[in-house]
């Protein structure tokens, strides 16, 4: 029986988008069943670390834990930074997606999304994490292909399509045709870099230090890729005053945040323009008609589509369900035989 026949006979086969910020799991026949932060909280008892909570329960602990508890993100820049902790987190997520450890014996085949520029060492770490979490067979799919499939682009047809997947740690830009990648590039810029730039701006301009969750909240609330006319919306931000060391509150404007995000947004726009310059002319002609599709959490940054459209002169649209379309595309790839050639052995 082939790998794909085994997929067809097991309702619990899964696709995983193991992201820097969020992990999304797709179960065959059920669709997206889990979308939680890639965060794990470990508690030290008697010199031994134990998993306390994972995902939605662990994220609120970031920056607020006592000495015996650590809230960690085991992935950085789209790849695994701590494989042991990543395995524990992934095992928890898989158990939760499948309804509990009692069903582990029914799990066998897993497809995991990987950045297109990931090294063999990084891919092996992802494979090992999935295997040690309980998977018996692991295959990989490159994130731009999965994103394009999940966004409904004509990946298998002899027609050019361009996808820009803006994740937490990386931004992937790819031109696709006939089930393959005609050109791709990846930069280590994404939502995390945007959060860092917001925190740096507030520290530099207001002499106030804010945490990771606060800068992320600012980005989601008033973050813009294109500056508004005037100051725009204003948001109250709380943190620690660096002059007197006391808790403090300042007002941050939409224009300020756009200024802080100018560098990472400019890098993303530059990567898109560079990819277009390297695209074969026939595929470039198709992209004029199809436009550019944005996926990933970074695609939801206010006016990001407008920033890329201004720089390229092409129509730009944000995919439906941009946050989950990578996992959705990976799941579709193992359910639909037309995409089976896209999957790679781990």
Secondary structure, DSSP 8 states (H G I E B T S, - for coil): --HHHHHHH-TT-EEEEE-SSEEEEEETTTEEEEEEES-EEEEEETTEEEEEEETHHHHTTTT---TTEEEE--EETTEES-HHHHHHHHHHHHHHHHTSGGGGGG--EEEEEE-TT--HHHHHHHHHHHHHTT-SEEEEEEHHHHHHHHTT--TTSSS-EEEEEE-SS-EEEEEEETTEEEEEEEES-SHHHHHHHHHHHHHHHH-EE--HHHHHHHHHHH-BSS--SSS--EEEEEEEETTT-SEEEEEEEHHHHHHHTHHHHHHHHHHHHHHHHTS-HHHHHHHHHH-EEEESGGGGSBTHHHHHHHHH-S-EEE-TTTTTHHHHHHHHHHHSGGGGGG-EE-
